[in-house]
Amino acid sequence: MSAEENMALARRFIEALVKGDLDAMDERMSPDFVNHTKLLPGQEPGPEGERWAIAQISAAISNVSVLVEDQVAAGDKVVSRFVVHATHDRGELLGAAPSGRELTHISIVIHRIEEGKIAEEWSTGTMGWILRGQRLEKEISERERVEQELQVARRIQHALLPKEVPDLEGWQISPLYRPAREVGGDFYDFLELEDGYLGLVVGDATGKGVPAALVMAATRSTLRAVAQGSNSPGEVLRRANDPLVMDIPPNMFVTCFYAILDPESGGLSYANAGHDLPYLHRRSGEAEELRARGMPLGLMPGMSYEEKQTILEADEAALFYSDGLVEAHDPKGEMFGFPRLRALVSKHGEESALGDFLMEALYSFVGEGWEQEDDITLLTLRCSAP
């Protein structure tokens, strides 16, 4: 075949490839055809692989046109430079979702011709770069969207946390809240009840981001609504649980510890909805767990919650906390853990700033460069006078 015939064959083969005309491809492709440059990941080098790749590309694009701008022939080889215009609107291509944009793909391809058929192909082009750019744009856009969600969740959390700490004669209440960059569902609250009683809540909604923040907000509102009608922590959790079962998605729930303080007598009644056990530091130095049985809120309807009572005397303190403290890990993967926390409360529970002391102990444990994985909430209730 002459150089002109070879160039014409290569041009018709290129047009068939670009337009997805498999029959026209087969007419011009050798049975032993080999593509040395894969168009798509997983493509086999032979004719079947070429047909498969072209079918995949054709299924993802529309409005296809091709212009062969230049060709050079030498011996049994033809070098072609061509431009393809197409709309990426029908399916995923090289990991990029359809964008509806027009793609302009410039390619240079070498064909070796044997006995009037295309026997081998080598190619390079811009399609991969264009689609990688689209994927990068999408990833950047997705990261920006996630960051906006996190900012919304942070604002929700911060807006719902108490602005002021109750001022009770003979009592010291010290909240400490350290949010992680990845928003969680931690919350704490103070409820002023009848007869001068004070409700104290520490909770944690499962999950992260805006869903956890919204579940936290719903739980806080529900607890505030039902708490005014009862001075029984177990009854309040029971009444809050059923509406939360209806409002919270099936894969989410809220752990919550609710206590009611009588400032006059030092009496503390409490109930627990699956939350980490608080510690009560006695004057003897013992760290006593405040145990009460109960399932997390929003998990199952018809739950009941065990209620217990204790008394805080002068110089005794109760520590309520979330799992962000005990589940923190050091560089070796060891967890801060409950035994360590209990030992620290037992030994240093008389510290007036117990929350700050525990955070210093945590920072010493995790070391420099630690990235906080979850929100940390600490709430200390201390009886400072008889």
Secondary structure as the mmCIF struct_conf table of DSSP 4:
data_model
#
loop_
_struct_conf.conf_type_id
_struct_conf.id
_struct_conf.beg_label_comp_id
_struct_conf.beg_label_asym_id
_struct_conf.beg_label_seq_id
_struct_conf.end_label_comp_id
_struct_conf.end_label_asym_id
_struct_conf.end_label_seq_id
HELX_RH_AL_P HELX_RH_AL_P1 ALA A 3 LYS A 19
TURN_TY1_P TURN_TY1_P1 GLY A 20 GLY A 20
HELX_RH_AL_P HELX_RH_AL_P2 LEU A 22 ARG A 28
STRN STRN1 MET A 29 ASN A 35
BEND BEND1 HIS A 36 THR A 37
BEND BEND2 LEU A 39 LEU A 40
TURN_TY1_P TURN_TY1_P2 PRO A 41 GLY A 42
BEND BEND3 PRO A 45 GLY A 46
HELX_RH_AL_P HELX_RH_AL_P3 PRO A 47 ALA A 60
STRN STRN2 ILE A 61 ALA A 74
TURN_TY1_P TURN_TY1_P3 GLY A 75 ASP A 76
STRN STRN3 LYS A 77 HIS A 88
BEND BEND4 ARG A 90 GLY A 91
STRN STRN4 LEU A 93 LEU A 93
TURN_TY1_P TURN_TY1_P4 LEU A 94 GLY A 95
STRN STRN5 ALA A 96 ALA A 96
HELX_LH_PP_P HELX_LH_PP_P1 ALA A 97 PRO A 98
STRN STRN6 ARG A 101 GLU A 114
TURN_TY1_P TURN_TY1_P5 GLU A 115 GLY A 116
STRN STRN7 LYS A 117 GLY A 125
BEND BEND5 THR A 126 THR A 126
HELX_RH_AL_P HELX_RH_AL_P4 MET A 127 LEU A 160
BEND BEND6 LEU A 161 LEU A 161
BEND BEND7 LYS A 163 GLU A 164
TURN_TY1_P TURN_TY1_P6 GLU A 169 GLY A 170
STRN STRN8 TRP A 171 ARG A 178
BEND BEND8 ARG A 181 GLU A 182
STRN STRN9 GLY A 185 GLU A 192
HELX_RH_3T_P HELX_RH_3T_P1 GLU A 194 GLY A 196
STRN STRN10 LEU A 198 ALA A 205
BEND BEND9 THR A 206 GLY A 207
HELX_RH_AL_P HELX_RH_AL_P5 GLY A 209 ALA A 227
TURN_TY1_P TURN_TY1_P7 GLN A 228 GLY A 229
BEND BEND10 ASN A 231 ASN A 231
HELX_RH_AL_P HELX_RH_AL_P6 PRO A 233 ASP A 247
BEND BEND11 ILE A 248 ILE A 248
TURN_TY1_P TURN_TY1_P8 PRO A 250 ASN A 251
STRN STRN11 VAL A 254 ASP A 262
TURN_TY1_P TURN_TY1_P9 PRO A 263 GLY A 266
STRN STRN12 GLY A 267 ALA A 273
BEND BEND12 GLY A 274 GLY A 274
HELX_LH_PP_P HELX_LH_PP_P2 HIS A 275 PRO A 278
STRN STRN13 TYR A 279 HIS A 281
TURN_TY1_P TURN_TY1_P10 ARG A 283 SER A 284
BEND BEND13 GLY A 285 GLY A 285
STRN STRN14 ALA A 287 GLU A 289
HELX_LH_PP_P HELX_LH_PP_P3 MET A 295 PRO A 296
STRN STRN15 LEU A 297 LEU A 297
TURN_TY1_P TURN_TY1_P11 GLY A 298 GLY A 298
BEND BEND14 LEU A 299 GLY A 302
STRN STRN16 GLU A 307 ILE A 311
TURN_TY1_P TURN_TY1_P12 ALA A 314 ASP A 315
STRN STRN17 ALA A 317 TYR A 321
HELX_RH_AL_P HELX_RH_AL_P7 ASP A 323 VAL A 326
TURN_TY1_P TURN_TY1_P13 GLU A 327 GLU A 327
STRN STRN18 HIS A 329 HIS A 329
TURN_TY1_P TURN_TY1_P14 PRO A 331 LYS A 332
BEND BEND15 GLY A 333 GLY A 333
STRN STRN19 MET A 335 MET A 335
HELX_RH_AL_P HELX_RH_AL_P8 PHE A 338 HIS A 348
TURN_TY1_P TURN_TY1_P15 GLY A 349 GLU A 350
TURN_TY1_P TURN_TY1_P16 SER A 352 ALA A 353
HELX_RH_AL_P HELX_RH_AL_P9 LEU A 354 VAL A 366
TURN_TY1_P TURN_TY1_P17 GLU A 368 GLY A 369
BEND BEND16 ASP A 374 ASP A 374
STRN STRN20 ILE A 376 CYS A 383
#
